[in-house]
Amino acid sequence: MIDIIVSDERMPGISGAGLLTRVCRAYPDTIRIILTGQTDITAAIQAINEGEIYRFLTKPVAATDLARTLHEALSLKKMTEDGSPTLV
């Protein structure tokens, strides 16, 4: 089982949003995070909606911010799997 996928937005052959949309369909319980140097809000909204992206992080991202995001995502996934109530 894959818990988290972190993808860059710009890749050869497919966008990160496109990849994570496919991942969402095939593995809906996987947490999806995009890293991008782009600041296009329309692209961000589209990626978030179509791929059900957990976080859309802009580069450069500090290692501590990425680590915190991964920790939060895994904690949320664990709470969801355990049936614990989650805050929205």
C-alpha positions as CSV (number, residue, x, y, z in Angstrom):
1,M,0.0,0.0,0.0
2,I,1.2,3.5,-0.8
3,D,0.4,6.1,1.8
4,I,1.7,9.3,0.3
5,I,2.8,10.4,-3.2
6,V,4.7,13.7,-3.6
7,S,5.1,14.9,-7.1
8,D,6.5,17.8,-8.9
9,E,4.1,19.6,-11.2
10,R,6.5,19.8,-14.1
11,M,7.6,16.5,-15.5
12,P,8.3,15.1,-18.9
13,G,5.2,13.6,-20.5
14,I,2.7,14.3,-17.8
15,S,1.9,17.0,-15.3
16,G,2.0,16.3,-11.6
17,A,-1.7,17.1,-11.4
18,G,-2.4,14.6,-14.2
19,L,-0.4,11.9,-12.5
20,L,-2.1,12.5,-9.2
21,T,-5.5,12.6,-10.8
22,R,-4.8,9.1,-12.1
23,V,-3.5,8.0,-8.7
24,C,-6.6,9.3,-7.1
25,R,-8.8,7.1,-9.3
26,A,-6.6,4.0,-8.9
27,Y,-5.7,4.5,-5.2
28,P,-8.2,6.9,-3.6
29,D,-6.9,6.4,-0.1
30,T,-3.4,7.6,-1.1
31,I,-2.5,11.2,0.1
32,R,-1.4,13.3,-2.8
33,I,0.9,16.3,-2.5
34,I,2.2,18.5,-5.4
35,L,5.4,20.6,-5.3
36,T,5.6,23.4,-7.9
37,G,7.5,26.5,-8.8
38,Q,4.3,27.8,-10.5
39,T,2.0,30.2,-8.8
40,D,-0.9,29.9,-11.2
41,I,-3.9,29.8,-8.9
42,T,-6.2,28.4,-11.6
43,A,-3.9,25.5,-12.1
44,A,-3.6,25.0,-8.4
45,I,-7.4,24.9,-7.9
46,Q,-7.8,22.5,-10.9
47,A,-5.2,20.2,-9.5
48,I,-6.7,20.2,-6.0
49,N,-10.2,19.5,-7.3
50,E,-9.4,16.9,-9.9
51,G,-6.7,15.0,-8.0
52,E,-8.1,15.6,-4.6
53,I,-4.7,17.0,-3.6
54,Y,-4.0,17.2,0.1
55,R,-1.4,20.0,-0.2
56,F,-0.2,22.2,-3.0
57,L,3.3,23.4,-2.0
58,T,5.3,26.1,-3.8
59,K,9.0,25.7,-4.3
60,P,11.4,26.4,-2.9
61,V,9.9,24.6,0.1
62,A,11.9,24.4,3.3
63,A,12.7,20.8,4.4
64,T,11.0,21.5,7.8
65,D,7.8,22.6,6.0
66,L,7.8,19.5,3.8
67,A,8.5,17.3,6.9
68,R,5.7,18.9,8.8
69,T,3.3,18.4,5.9
70,L,4.2,14.8,5.6
71,H,3.8,14.2,9.3
72,E,0.4,15.9,9.3
73,A,-0.7,13.9,6.4
74,L,0.3,10.6,7.9
75,S,-1.3,11.5,11.2
76,L,-4.5,12.4,9.5
77,K,-4.4,9.1,7.5
78,K,-3.9,7.1,10.7
79,M,-6.7,8.9,12.5
80,T,-9.0,8.2,9.6
81,E,-8.0,4.5,9.4
82,D,-8.5,4.2,13.2
83,G,-11.9,5.7,13.0
84,S,-10.9,8.7,15.2
85,P,-12.9,11.9,14.7
86,T,-11.1,14.4,12.5
87,L,-11.3,18.2,12.5
88,V,-12.1,19.8,9.2
